[in-house]
Amino acid sequence: MSTINGVDYSVVNPDHKWKILKTQTRFALWALWISSGVIMQGFDIVAGGQLAALPAFRQKFGILQPDGSYLIPARYLSAWNSIAPACEVVATFIFAPLLEKFGRKWGILAASLISTAGILLQQLAPDWRMHLAGRGVNGIAIGMMFTIAPLWIGETCRPELRGFFLCFFNTSIVFGQFAIVVVSRGSSDIEGKWQWWMPVVAMYIFPLILSSVWPFFPESPYWLVRQGRETEARKSLQRIYGFKELEFYDMELHRMQAEIAFTRDLQGNIDAKRDRTFLGINIDAEAECFRATNRKRTFTAIFAASAQQMIGATFVIGYATYFLELIGIKDYFSASVALYVVMLVASTAAFPLTEIYGRRFLIVIPQFVLCLMLLLIGIMGCVPNKSQASWGIVAFIYAWAIIYQLSIGATGFVLASEIATMRLRGATQGLITITNACWGLIMQFTVPYMINPDAGDLGGKVGFIFLGTGIIAAVGGWYLYPETKGISFEKLDRLYAMNIPARHFKKAAMEMDMEHSIERTTQVADLDDKDGQSHHVEINPV
């Protein structure tokens, strides 16, 4: 038995995750880099509410009111905030199947170029329609990165740390939200067009980061192994990890090959050609996600992505600044900056918690608590004294934000990204992106009508609406979400094939580990009897 820094990499053992983490510096940097593309998603989610709160933006695109002020009509806000997720849906349907054919790397460069064009259109827009077009073009790039980032991280990292590194995904989104709030707060003191240009121009940094490092980025070794390109996969692993010793790469390639072989035995040829397409959409790949053997996993993945929107993410996060202004908070920009600082800290705290407590523990019960927060926000919205009620609403929004980022906000992406079977991971991640975008489309279109003064003007009563959908998300999660902490993709395939209820995965996985440990102990004992020694190798990251 060969060990590296005291860890046997030939088996998946969650007990060694913190030892493994110490050697993952280089992989962490790659994960951070690819997640930087998702920061655009955070920017876009919050952009509508932030820009609408800037006087210069309202004067540029709004309608003059009798009192001399400018108001962005609800239909403008709905269109601006709906166009990006709508374009994400269309682009992902066409783009996601191409990931299986051409790999992950090429899509990053394409997304960078498309994003640059979209930002330029937003910046130079003479009217609200051109600004709308820019938001739509950028939405295409967002959909591409939203699919690629968790897919590459999830299939490349060690299973013991999959949850830890997939948390980069959500934290990148939160950082994007925080960044645009800070930029908007700073630009609010500027007079003229740069007041609203500054948040838009700041978005150029993300395609710049992606395109400048792209030539050095390694293709997914998992995808390369599936294509039978083991030599290239080994080179990719060496670029990802930078270890000097070669034995590590032998073990990683063997692990990937074993998972691929098991999935082939369980569900057929992994890379069989699927020629049926319609408007660029791979019909067979998408349909296979809903076969009897895969249906539950696909539904669980898209439900985890849906739950974030169902429980009020767009309302609380996307329109925080604008909503705080509408309910009468005087220093609404500072209040929103503090909110996003709290969310960023909470999202970062979820990194170790995801691996310490697991996915199901951090999602199921907290979802019911989030529903309670929404109920209290709704009740405060019914209080006649608006000035006193507004601060109560702010307090419950802060509480909601902390719980959300520690639970479904961070861990929901982790669970959704690792639940699919290996052969359909690209197609499933595409469906996750599409589902998230569809919910975003619905919420971004309807929330302005709920809160805008020229429409519903519901104030805190919006909490009642999201309470209804939030209860569905909480109850559904209780039955659908399994514990996947430290479980390899091969073992997940086995557990689903055995039709074990999702809430019992943890117990079943432990029983499987115990059986495997007994078998391995017997094999090691036989080997030691033959050669009289065990092997130990030290490895150091470059």
Protein Blocks (a to p, Z undefined) as FASTA:
>chain_A
ZZeehiafkbccfklmmmmmmmmmmmmmmmmmmmmmmmmmmmmmmmmmmmmmpmklmmmm
mccdfkopacddfklmmmmmmmmmmmmmmmmmmmmmmmmmnojmlmmmmmmmmmmmmmmm
mmmpmbfklmmmmmmmmmmmmmmmmmmmmmmmmmmmcfklmmmmmmmmmmmmmmmmmmmm
mmmmmmmmpgcjklmmmmmmmmmmmmmmmmmmmmmpccdfklmmmnopamlmmmmmmmmn
opablklmmmmmmmmmmmmmmmmmmnopfklccfbdgehiafklmmmmmgmklmmmmmmm
mmmmmmmmmnopmmmmmmmmmmmmmnopablmlmmmmmmmmmmmmmmmmmmmmmmnomml
mmmmmmmmmmmmmmmmmmmmmpmblmlmmmmmmmmmmmmmmmmmmmmmmmmmmmmmmmpc
fklmmmmmmmmmmmmmmmmmmmmmmmmmmmpmklnonmjmlmmmmmmmmmmmmmmmmmmm
ccfehiafklmmmmmmnopafklmmmmmmmmmmmmmmmmmmmmmmmmmmnopacdddddd
ZZ
